[in-house]
């Protein structure tokens, strides 16, 4: 009987589960050390080529490095 009553909520639960998987994947990519390292290299290359303001490059680098040391919540 309970399954019958909660059946209309199945699409909502599926959507929530999918959103959670997407969030976990996005977070994994956001904090991925290899990805951060690549972004730092790209910023360095832009700075060397004069394509980016050194102050802006420094701000981006600070933000990226802080991600490396930011504790992540386990889900």
N, CA, C and O atoms as a printed pandas DataFrame, in Angstrom:
     atom_number atom_name residue_name chain_id  residue_number  x_coord  y_coord  z_coord
0              1         N          UNK        A               1    0.810   -1.190    0.000
1              2        CA          UNK        A               1    0.000    0.000    0.000
2              3         C          UNK        A               1    0.861    1.264    0.000
3              4         O          UNK        A               1    0.538    2.235   -0.684
4              5         N          UNK        A               2    1.966    1.252    0.774
5              6        CA          UNK        A               2    2.842    2.414    0.848
6              7         C          UNK        A               2    3.465    2.702   -0.512
7              8         O          UNK        A               2    3.570    3.859   -0.917
8              9         N          UNK        A               3    3.880    1.647   -1.218
9             10        CA          UNK        A               3    4.461    1.838   -2.543
10            11         C          UNK        A               3    3.484    2.491   -3.489
11            12         O          UNK        A               3    3.874    3.321   -4.310
12            13         N          UNK        A               4    2.256    2.140   -3.388
13            14        CA          UNK        A               4    1.233    2.712   -4.249
14            15         C          UNK        A               4    1.032    4.198   -3.955
15            16         O          UNK        A               4    0.812    4.995   -4.866
16            17         N          UNK        A               5    1.110    4.557   -2.686
17            18        CA          UNK        A               5    0.931    5.955   -2.302
18            19         C          UNK        A               5    2.127    6.827   -2.687
19            20         O          UNK        A               5    1.963    8.005   -3.003
20            21         N          UNK        A               6    3.311    6.255   -2.661
21            22        CA          UNK        A               6    4.511    7.047   -2.982
22            23         C          UNK        A               6    4.886    6.973   -4.460
23            24         O          UNK        A               6    5.824    7.646   -4.889
24            25         N          UNK        A               7    4.188    6.185   -5.227
25            26        CA          UNK        A               7    4.484    6.047   -6.653
26            27         C          UNK        A               7    4.468    7.386   -7.396
27            28         O          UNK        A               7    5.333    7.599   -8.246
28            29         N          UNK        A               8    3.541    8.288   -7.123
29            30        CA          UNK        A               8    3.566    9.570   -7.833
30            31         C          UNK        A               8    4.834   10.388   -7.576
31            32         O          UNK        A               8    5.159   11.279   -8.361
32            33         N          UNK        A               9    5.544   10.102   -6.505
33            34        CA          UNK        A               9    6.772   10.833   -6.187
34            35         C          UNK        A               9    8.007   10.242   -6.873
35            36         O          UNK        A               9    9.090   10.821   -6.784
36            37         N          UNK        A              10    7.869    9.128   -7.539
37            38        CA          UNK        A              10    9.009    8.461   -8.176
38            39         C          UNK        A              10    9.748    9.380   -9.142
39            40         O          UNK        A              10   10.978    9.417   -9.089
40            41         N          UNK        A              11    9.082   10.122  -10.018
41            42        CA          UNK        A              11    9.820   11.017  -10.911
42            43         C          UNK        A              11   10.609   12.094  -10.158
43            44         O          UNK        A              11   11.706   12.468  -10.575
44            45         N          UNK        A              12   10.061   12.582   -9.072
45            46        CA          UNK        A              12   10.755   13.588   -8.269
46            47         C          UNK        A              12   11.993   12.981   -7.629
47            48         O          UNK        A              12   13.061   13.592   -7.645
48            49         N          UNK        A              13   11.862   11.787   -7.068
49            50        CA          UNK        A              13   13.011   11.120   -6.454
50            51         C          UNK        A              13   14.085   10.826   -7.490
51            52         O          UNK        A              13   15.275   10.973   -7.208
52            53         N          UNK        A              14   13.684   10.419   -8.669
53            54        CA          UNK        A              14   14.657   10.143   -9.741
54            55         C          UNK        A              14   15.379   11.424  -10.145
55            56         O          UNK        A              14   16.588   11.409  -10.378
56            57         N          UNK        A              15   14.653   12.521  -10.228
57            58        CA          UNK        A              15   15.265   13.805  -10.588
58            59         C          UNK        A              15   16.253   14.250   -9.518
59            60         O          UNK        A              15   17.333   14.748   -9.836
60            61         N          UNK        A              16   15.891   14.074   -8.264
61            62        CA          UNK        A              16   16.787   14.434   -7.163
62            63         C          UNK        A              16   18.037   13.564   -7.186
63            64         O          UNK        A              16   19.141   14.067   -6.975
64            65         N          UNK        A              17   17.882   12.283   -7.436
65            66        CA          UNK        A              17   19.037   11.382   -7.504
66            67         C          UNK        A              17   19.961   11.769   -8.656
67            68         O          UNK        A              17   21.182   11.751   -8.502
68            69         N          UNK        A              18   19.396   12.116   -9.791
69            70        CA          UNK        A              18   20.204   12.542  -10.943
70            71         C          UNK        A              18   20.925   13.841  -10.640
71            72         O          UNK        A              18   22.104   13.982  -10.968
72            73         N          UNK        A              19   20.245   14.788  -10.024
73            74        CA          UNK        A              19   20.868   16.062   -9.665
74            75         C          UNK        A              19   22.026   15.847   -8.701
75            76         O          UNK        A              19   23.047   16.527   -8.800
76            77         N          UNK        A              20   21.882   14.922   -7.783
77            78        CA          UNK        A              20   22.953   14.618   -6.835
78            79         C          UNK        A              20   24.161   14.017   -7.550
79            80         O          UNK        A              20   25.299   14.356   -7.227
80            81         N          UNK        A              21   23.929   13.142   -8.502
81            82        CA          UNK        A              21   25.041   12.567   -9.270
82            83         C          UNK        A              21   25.764   13.643  -10.070
83            84         O          UNK        A              21   26.993   13.649  -10.142
84            85         N          UNK        A              22   25.007   14.548  -10.666
85            86        CA          UNK        A              22   25.610   15.643  -11.432
86            87         C          UNK        A              22   26.426   16.537  -10.514
87            88         O          UNK        A              22   27.526   16.956  -10.876
88            89         N          UNK        A              23   25.904   16.836   -9.330
89            90        CA          UNK        A              23   26.624   17.666   -8.363
90            91         C          UNK        A              23   27.935   17.004   -7.942
91            92         O          UNK        A              23   28.972   17.663   -7.865
92            93         N          UNK        A              24   27.885   15.711   -7.673
93            94        CA          UNK        A              24   29.092   14.991   -7.270
94            95         C          UNK        A              24   30.147   15.005   -8.374
95            96         O          UNK        A              24   31.332   15.195   -8.099
96            97         N          UNK        A              25   29.722   14.805   -9.617
97            98        CA          UNK        A              25   30.660   14.819  -10.740
98            99         C          UNK        A              25   31.265   16.200  -10.933
99           100         O          UNK        A              25   32.469   16.327  -11.156
100          101         N          UNK        A              26   30.444   17.225  -10.849
101          102        CA          UNK        A              26   30.936   18.597  -11.010
102          103         C          UNK        A              26   31.923   18.949   -9.902
103          104         O          UNK        A              26   32.941   19.594  -10.153
104          105         N          UNK        A              27   31.622   18.526   -8.685
105          106        CA          UNK        A              27   32.521   18.786   -7.568
106          107         C          UNK        A              27   33.842   18.036   -7.742
107          108         O          UNK        A              27   34.908   18.584   -7.461
108          109         N          UNK        A              28   33.776   16.804   -8.199
109          110        CA          UNK        A              28   34.998   16.024   -8.430
110          111         C          UNK        A              28   35.886   16.708   -9.459
111          112         O          UNK        A              28   37.103   16.764   -9.285
112          113         N          UNK        A              29   35.295   17.228  -10.523
113          114        CA          UNK        A              29   36.069   17.922  -11.548
114          115         C          UNK        A              29   36.606   19.252  -11.021
115          116         O          UNK        A              29   37.736   19.631  -11.330
116          117         N          UNK        A              30   35.806   19.957  -10.232
117          118        CA          UNK        A              30   36.191   21.263   -9.693
118          119         C          UNK        A              30   37.422   21.146   -8.802
119          120         O          UNK        A              30   38.284   22.025   -8.823
120          121         N          UNK        A              31   37.513   20.075   -8.021
121          122        CA          UNK        A              31   38.616   19.891   -7.087
122          123         C          UNK        A              31   39.709   18.953   -7.616
123          124         O          UNK        A              31   40.645   18.645   -6.878
124          125         N          UNK        A              32   39.622   18.503   -8.836
125          126        CA          UNK        A              32   40.595   17.567   -9.406
126          127         C          UNK        A              32   41.973   18.226   -9.517
127          128         O          UNK        A              32   42.127   19.205  -10.247
128          129         N          UNK        A              33   42.976   17.703   -8.803
129          130        CA          UNK        A              33   44.311   18.311   -8.844
130          131         C          UNK        A              33   44.899   18.393  -10.253
131          132         O          UNK        A              33   45.571   19.371  -10.579
132          133         N          UNK        A              34   44.662   17.401  -11.077
133          134        CA          UNK        A              34   45.201   17.428  -12.447
134          135         C          UNK        A              34   44.563   18.560  -13.252
135          136         O          UNK        A              34   45.248   19.248  -14.009
136          137         N          UNK        A              35   43.275   18.750  -13.092
137          138        CA          UNK        A              35   42.577   19.822  -13.798
138          139         C          UNK        A              35   43.055   21.190  -13.305
139          140         O          UNK        A              35   43.249   22.115  -14.094
140          141         N          UNK        A              36   43.241   21.301  -11.988
141          142        CA          UNK        A              36   43.728   22.565  -11.423
142          143         C          UNK        A              36   45.130   22.857  -11.931
143          144         O          UNK        A              36   45.437   23.995  -12.285
144          145         N          UNK        A              37   45.979   21.845  -11.972
145          146        CA          UNK        A              37   47.343   22.016  -12.477
146          147         C          UNK        A              37   47.326   22.505  -13.926
147          148         O          UNK        A              37   48.094   23.396  -14.291
148          149         N          UNK        A              38   46.459   21.930  -14.746
149          150        CA          UNK        A              38   46.329   22.349  -16.141
150          151         C          UNK        A              38   45.890   23.814  -16.229
151          152         O          UNK        A              38   46.418   24.577  -17.037
152          153         N          UNK        A              39   44.932   24.197  -15.402
153          154        CA          UNK        A              39   44.467   25.577  -15.415
154          155         C          UNK        A              39   45.567   26.538  -14.975
155          156         O          UNK        A              39   45.686   27.636  -15.519
156          157         N          UNK        A              40   46.375   26.127  -13.988
157          158        CA          UNK        A              40   47.499   26.958  -13.562
158          159         C          UNK        A              40   48.506   27.127  -14.693
159          160         O          UNK        A              40   49.040   28.219  -14.890
160          161         N          UNK        A              41   48.767   26.063  -15.430
161          162        CA          UNK        A              41   49.685   26.142  -16.569
162          163         C          UNK        A              41   49.141   27.067  -17.647
163          164         O          UNK        A              41   49.895   27.828  -18.253
164          165         N          UNK        A              42   47.837   27.004  -17.888
165          166        CA          UNK        A              42   47.223   27.876  -18.894
166          167         C          UNK        A              42   47.323   29.342  -18.480
167          168         O          UNK        A              42   47.590   30.207  -19.314
168          169         N          UNK        A              43   47.112   29.617  -17.214
169          170        CA          UNK        A              43   47.235   30.991  -16.724
170          171         C          UNK        A              43   48.668   31.469  -16.884
171          172         O          UNK        A              43   48.906   32.602  -17.301
172          173         N          UNK        A              44   49.618   30.613  -16.555
173          174        CA          UNK        A              44   51.031   30.971  -16.687
174          175         C          UNK        A              44   51.381   31.278  -18.141
175          176         O          UNK        A              44   52.110   32.230  -18.420
176          177         N          UNK        A              45   50.863   30.474  -19.061
177          178        CA          UNK        A              45   51.124   30.702  -20.481
178          179         C          UNK        A              45   50.509   32.029  -20.940
179          180         O          UNK        A              45   51.142   32.778  -21.684
180          181         N          UNK        A              46   49.300   32.316  -20.507
181          182        CA          UNK        A              46   48.658   33.579  -20.861
182          183         C          UNK        A              46   49.459   34.763  -20.326
183          184         O          UNK        A              46   49.606   35.778  -21.006
184          185         N          UNK        A              47   49.972   34.627  -19.112
185          186        CA          UNK        A              47   50.781   35.696  -18.523
186          187         C          UNK        A              47   52.073   35.891  -19.307
187          188         O          UNK        A              47   52.461   37.023  -19.599
188          189         N          UNK        A              48   52.736   34.796  -19.646
189          190        CA          UNK        A              48   53.989   34.876  -20.402
190          191         C          UNK        A              48   53.786   35.530  -21.765
191          192         O          UNK        A              48   54.659   36.256  -22.243
192          193         N          UNK        A              49   52.644   35.277  -22.388
193          194        CA          UNK        A              49   52.343   35.843  -23.706
194          195         C          UNK        A              49   51.778   37.253  -23.612
195          196         O          UNK        A              49   51.492   37.874  -24.636
196          197         N          UNK        A              50   51.616   37.756  -22.415
197          198        CA          UNK        A              50   51.087   39.098  -22.223
198          199         C          UNK        A              50   49.599   39.213  -22.524
199          200         O          UNK        A              50   49.101   40.311  -22.776
200          201         N          UNK        A              51   48.898   38.108  -22.502
201          202        CA          UNK        A              51   47.483   38.106  -22.839
202          203         C          UNK        A              51   46.588   38.328  -21.626
203          204         O          UNK        A              51   45.370   38.443  -21.759
204          205         N          UNK        A              52   47.196   38.389  -20.442
205          206        CA          UNK        A              52   46.412   38.551  -19.228
206          207         C          UNK        A              52   47.168   39.460  -18.265
207          208         O          UNK        A              52   48.396   39.417  -18.185
208          209         N          UNK        A              53   46.432   40.268  -17.549
209          210        CA          UNK        A              53   47.004   41.160  -16.556
210          211         C          UNK        A              53   47.626   40.327  -15.430
211          212         O          UNK        A              53   46.990   39.392  -14.942
212          213         N          UNK        A              54   48.840   40.644  -15.012
213          214        CA          UNK        A              54   49.482   39.864  -13.949
214          215         C          UNK        A              54   48.676   39.830  -12.643
215          216         O          UNK        A              54   48.684   38.820  -11.939
216          217         N          UNK        A              55   47.986   40.919  -12.320
217          218        CA          UNK        A              55   47.182   40.932  -11.092
218          219         C          UNK        A              55   46.011   39.954  -11.195
219          220         O          UNK        A              55   45.700   39.237  -10.244
220          221         N          UNK        A              56   45.372   39.935  -12.360
221          222        CA          UNK        A              56   44.267   39.010  -12.577
222          223         C          UNK        A              56   44.774   37.567  -12.554
223          224         O          UNK        A              56   44.135   36.686  -11.978
224          225         N          UNK        A              57   45.911   37.336  -13.177
225          226        CA          UNK        A              57   46.504   35.996  -13.173
226          227         C          UNK        A              57   46.783   35.553  -11.738
227          228         O          UNK        A              57   46.507   34.409  -11.375
228          229         N          UNK        A              58   47.323   36.445  -10.934
229          230        CA          UNK        A              58   47.611   36.116   -9.542
230          231         C          UNK        A              58   46.349   35.781   -8.762
231          232         O          UNK        A              58   46.343   34.861   -7.944
232          233         N          UNK        A              59   45.285   36.527   -9.018
233          234        CA          UNK        A              59   44.011   36.262   -8.333
234          235         C          UNK        A              59   43.466   34.890   -8.726
235          236         O          UNK        A              59   42.996   34.136   -7.874
236          237         N          UNK        A              60   43.531   34.573  -10.008
237          238        CA          UNK        A              60   43.060   33.262  -10.470
238          239         C          UNK        A              60   43.894   32.143   -9.857
239          240         O          UNK        A              60   43.364   31.122   -9.419
240          241         N          UNK        A              61   45.215   32.358   -9.834
241          242        CA          UNK        A              61   46.095   31.340   -9.260
242          243         C          UNK        A              61   45.799   31.132   -7.777
243          244         O          UNK        A              61   45.767   29.999   -7.299
244          245         N          UNK        A              62   45.586   32.218   -7.060
245          246        CA          UNK        A              62   45.256   32.101   -5.634
246          247         C          UNK        A              62   43.987   31.281   -5.431
247          248         O          UNK        A              62   43.925   30.431   -4.542
248          249         N          UNK        A              63   42.975   31.539   -6.258
249          250        CA          UNK        A              63   41.708   30.815   -6.142
250          251         C          UNK        A              63   41.908   29.332   -6.444
251          252         O          UNK        A              63   41.356   28.477   -5.750
252          253         N          UNK        A              64   42.693   29.024   -7.473
253          254        CA          UNK        A              64   42.933   27.629   -7.838
254          255         C          UNK        A              64   43.719   26.897   -6.753
255          256         O          UNK        A              64   43.391   25.765   -6.397
256          257         N          UNK        A              65   44.748   27.543   -6.235
257          258        CA          UNK        A              65   45.561   26.905   -5.188
258          259         C          UNK        A              65   44.727   26.697   -3.925
259          260         O          UNK        A              65   44.886   25.688   -3.239
260          261         N          UNK        A              66   43.841   27.640   -3.614
261          262        CA          UNK        A              66   43.005   27.461   -2.419
262          263         C          UNK        A              66   42.097   26.241   -2.566
263          264         O          UNK        A              66   41.765   25.593   -1.573
264          265         N          UNK        A              67   41.697   25.927   -3.794
265          266        CA          UNK        A              67   40.879   24.715   -4.024
266          267         C          UNK        A              67   41.641   23.453   -3.664
267          268         O          UNK        A              67   41.064   22.488   -3.161
268          269         N          UNK        A              68   42.953   23.467   -3.927
269          270        CA          UNK        A              68   43.758   22.281   -3.638
270          271         C          UNK        A              68   43.781   21.967   -2.144
271          272         O          UNK        A              68   43.851   20.805   -1.746
272          273         N          UNK        A              69   43.721   23.015   -1.326
273          274        CA          UNK        A              69   43.835   22.823    0.120
274          275         C          UNK        A              69   42.495   22.901    0.844
275          276         O          UNK        A              69   42.434   22.764    2.066
276          277         N          UNK        A              70   41.429   23.120    0.089
277          278        CA          UNK        A              70   40.103   23.225    0.678
278          279         C          UNK        A              70   39.562   21.823    0.984
279          280         O          UNK        A              70   39.490   20.979    0.091
280          281         N          UNK        A              71   39.186   21.578    2.230
281          282        CA          UNK        A              71   38.627   20.256    2.541
282          283         C          UNK        A              71   37.286   20.055    1.851
283          284         O          UNK        A              71   36.468   20.971    1.768
284          285         N          UNK        A              72   37.083   18.863    1.367
285          286        CA          UNK        A              72   35.829   18.518    0.688
286          287         C          UNK        A              72   34.968   17.684    1.590
287          288         O          UNK        A              72   35.460   16.859    2.360
288          289         N          UNK        A              73   33.674   17.904    1.488
289          290        CA          UNK        A              73   32.739   17.093    2.250
290          291         C          UNK        A              73   32.579   15.758    1.548
291          292         O          UNK        A              73   32.419   15.700    0.328
292          293         N          UNK        A              74   32.623   14.690    2.325
293          294        CA          UNK        A              74   32.377   13.361    1.770
294          295         C          UNK        A              74   30.881   13.174    1.631
295          296         O          UNK        A              74   30.123   13.472    2.554
296          297         N          UNK        A              75   30.454   12.682    0.478
297          298        CA          UNK        A              75   29.022   12.454    0.255
298          299         C          UNK        A              75   28.739   10.988    0.135
299          300         O          UNK        A              75   27.588   10.596   -0.055
